[in-house]
């Protein structure tokens, strides 16, 4: 996991996939055997990569990392 996050130091906007809907502006990167997701946002004007969450993809489950980040962003 740490190695995947460290790789974001180089061209983070070219890694992962852009997210849509409520998570537009964020990107998702797979890690640890494709089960975990690293959700991050690139702020090029500040040269910052903000990792906002790391967790398991459990589609349809309240513990799904995407559902947790959406809830966090609503608050």
BELWO-V148384 format. One record per residue. N is the residue number from 1. RES is the residue in one small letter. PHI is phi in degrees with one decimal (NA if undefined). PSI is psi in radians with two decimals (NA if undefined). NEAR is the number of other C-alpha atoms within 10 Angstrom. Layout:
((N:RES:PHI:PSI:NEAR) (N:RES:PHI:PSI:NEAR))
//
This chain:
((1:x:NA:-0.84:13) (2:x:-59.1:-0.71:8) (3:x:-63.6:-0.70:8) (4:x:-63.4:-0.72:13) (5:x:-67.2:-0.72:16) (6:x:-60.8:-0.58:9) (7:x:-67.3:-0.29:11) (8:x:-70.1:-0.15:20) (9:x:-65.7:-0.42:11) (10:x:-114.3:2.04:9) (11:x:50.2:0.97:9) (12:x:-62.3:-0.49:19) (13:x:-73.9:-0.19:17) (14:x:-101.3:-0.02:10) (15:x:-105.8:2.85:14) (16:x:64.6:-2.91:17) (17:x:-128.3:2.53:13) (18:x:-69.0:2.46:17) (19:x:-94.5:2.89:15) (20:x:-126.2:3.12:10) (21:x:56.7:-2.20:7) (22:x:-65.4:-0.34:14) (23:x:-105.0:0.31:18) (24:x:-59.0:2.39:10) (25:x:98.9:-0.18:13) (26:x:-109.5:2.85:19) (27:x:-127.1:2.75:22) (28:x:-124.5:2.35:21) (29:x:-127.1:2.30:19) (30:x:-81.7:2.57:20) (31:x:-151.0:2.88:18) (32:x:49.0:1.24:11) (33:x:65.8:0.49:7) (34:x:72.6:-0.05:10) (35:x:-82.2:-0.62:11) (36:x:-94.0:2.66:19) (37:x:-123.1:2.47:22) (38:x:-108.9:2.06:22) (39:x:-100.7:2.22:24) (40:x:-146.1:2.86:25) (41:x:-129.4:2.39:19) (42:x:-102.7:2.22:18) (43:x:-116.0:1.54:13) (44:x:-63.8:-0.60:10) (45:x:-66.4:-0.37:6) (46:x:-110.4:-0.04:7) (47:x:53.3:0.96:9) (48:x:-130.3:2.40:13) (49:x:-115.7:2.00:16) (50:x:-101.5:1.90:13) (51:x:-82.8:2.01:16) (52:x:-99.2:-0.21:13) (53:x:-173.7:2.63:16) (54:x:-139.1:2.21:21) (55:x:-174.9:-3.12:18) (56:x:-79.7:2.53:18) (57:x:-86.7:1.97:18) (58:x:-132.2:1.30:14) (59:x:-51.4:2.26:11) (60:x:86.9:-0.07:9) (61:x:-104.8:2.50:11) (62:x:-66.1:-0.29:11) (63:x:-90.8:0.03:14) (64:x:-57.6:2.33:16) (65:x:-59.1:-0.65:21) (66:x:-66.6:-0.72:26) (67:x:-63.9:-0.69:18) (68:x:-66.1:-0.71:15) (69:x:-69.2:-0.71:18) (70:x:-58.1:-0.77:13) (71:x:-63.5:-0.74:12) (72:x:-60.9:-0.72:11) (73:x:-71.4:-0.42:11) (74:x:-73.4:-0.46:7) (75:x:-75.5:NA:5))
//
